Amino acid sequence: MRITHWMTAVAFCALLVSGVAILLAHPRLYWGETGAVGAPSLIDLPLPLVLTGQTGWGRYLHFLSAWIAVATGAIYVLYGLWTRHFRMRDYNPLQRRTYLIVVFALFPLMIWSGLAMSPAIVSVVPGAVRVLGGQQSARTIHFFAADLLVLFLLVHIGMVWRAGFTDRVRGMITGWTPAATDER
């Protein structure tokens, strides 16, 4: 569980950096199938428009990091279900609900909307894209789901900080926490 947590954390950071790079190339969001510079947008993000055309590295890093996150997420969920890890966690009802939403709703929505922006997926499974409202709608959904994941990350780090950052991070790295040895 700890390994998948940290691999997902690194992949998430790479996704965040590369996602911002992609947004800087075109900081406008649309609804429907098409959207381009000069076309009416749904939302103009308050980011500078960088017309360098150099989003290749951002797209490659985003794609690679996304598949790492998908693979580690799949391992996390399968292992968690197999070992009943999800039932053993000492979380309050709000935390449990939040983790369930993140793991079983937001991450799948990110994967679906990310794949829906791919021309290859559109050609093979056009219905999966149509349900989201088109490729540009998928991009907008992807953006807002990413915002919710960033909000979750900030709250998550804040909760870890509040619970004792050093002990919690040590526990996530080594598996050892002072509380775990006190209970034995």
Sequence and secondary structure as in RCSB ss.txt:
>XXXX:A:sequence
MRITHWMTAVAFCALLVSGVAILLAHPRLYWGETGAVGAPSLIDLPLPLVLTGQTGWGRYLHFLSAWIAVATGAI
YVLYGLWTRHFRMRDYNPLQRRTYLIVVFALFPLMIWSGLAMSPAIVSVVPGAVRVLGGQQSARTIHFFAADLLV
LFLLVHIGMVWRAGFTDRVRGMITGWTPAATDER
>XXXX:A:secstr
 HHHHHHHHHHHHHHHHHHHHHHHH  EE SSS   TTS  SEE SS   TT   HHHHHHHHHHHHHHHHHHHH
HHHHHHHTTHHHH    HHHHHHHHHIIIIIHHHHHHHHHHT HHHHHH HHHHHTTTSHHHHHHHHHHHHHHHH
HHHHHHHHHHHHHHHHHHHHHHHHS  HHHHH  
